[in-house]
Amino acid sequence: MSPRTKKFIGAIVMLVWIPLYAVIAMIFALKVLPHANGLVAFLYYAIAGTIWILPIGLMLPWMNREPTKTK
């Protein structure tokens, strides 16, 4: 697959993943956090605010990897 195609696919995945993750995290927070104390809410937002990058971080090296030469 060409680097240009991989970057296009990665951009589409990011454009879908980030808003989808934000909505899921928001729905979860609205259901669970109103009954939680401040420390739990803080920990939730700290974890939820950083965990979205894991799939993106795994995808970026794939997007930038040079295609392998086949004989």
MOPE-V101591 format. One record per residue. RES is the residue in one small letter. NEAR is the number of other C-alpha atoms within 12 Angstrom. D_CENTER is the distance of its C-alpha to the mean C-alpha in Angstrom with 2 decimals. Layout:
# MOPE-V101591
res=RES near=NEAR d_center=D_CENTER
res=RES near=NEAR d_center=D_CENTER
This chain:
# MOPE-V101591
res=m near=17 d_center=22.69
res=s near=16 d_center=23.13
res=p near=18 d_center=20.78
res=r near=16 d_center=20.90
res=t near=17 d_center=19.82
res=k near=21 d_center=16.90
res=k near=21 d_center=15.72
res=f near=18 d_center=16.33
res=i near=21 d_center=14.37
res=g near=25 d_center=11.35
res=a near=18 d_center=11.82
res=i near=17 d_center=12.19
res=v near=20 d_center=9.10
res=m near=25 d_center=7.10
res=l near=15 d_center=9.71
res=v near=15 d_center=9.30
res=w near=22 d_center=5.71
res=i near=24 d_center=5.49
res=p near=15 d_center=9.02
res=l near=15 d_center=8.93
res=y near=24 d_center=6.72
res=a near=22 d_center=9.06
res=v near=16 d_center=11.97
res=i near=16 d_center=11.55
res=a near=25 d_center=11.31
res=m near=19 d_center=14.21
res=i near=15 d_center=16.24
res=f near=17 d_center=16.03
res=a near=23 d_center=17.09
res=l near=16 d_center=19.88
res=k near=13 d_center=21.19
res=v near=15 d_center=21.20
res=l near=20 d_center=21.41
res=p near=14 d_center=24.63
res=h near=12 d_center=26.52
res=a near=15 d_center=24.95
res=n near=12 d_center=26.45
res=g near=12 d_center=25.15
res=l near=12 d_center=24.02
res=v near=17 d_center=21.88
res=a near=21 d_center=20.31
res=f near=15 d_center=19.76
res=l near=17 d_center=18.17
res=y near=22 d_center=15.87
res=y near=21 d_center=14.68
res=a near=14 d_center=14.49
res=i near=16 d_center=12.37
res=a near=24 d_center=10.12
res=g near=19 d_center=9.90
res=t near=18 d_center=8.82
res=i near=19 d_center=6.97
res=w near=23 d_center=3.51
res=i near=18 d_center=4.45
res=l near=17 d_center=5.85
res=p near=18 d_center=4.84
res=i near=23 d_center=5.05
res=g near=16 d_center=7.98
res=l near=16 d_center=9.42
res=m near=22 d_center=9.51
res=l near=21 d_center=11.16
res=p near=16 d_center=14.28
res=w near=22 d_center=14.73
res=m near=25 d_center=14.72
res=n near=20 d_center=17.25
res=r near=17 d_center=19.37
res=e near=15 d_center=22.84
res=p near=15 d_center=24.14
res=t near=10 d_center=26.59
res=k near=7 d_center=30.20
res=t near=5 d_center=31.92
res=k near=3 d_center=35.69
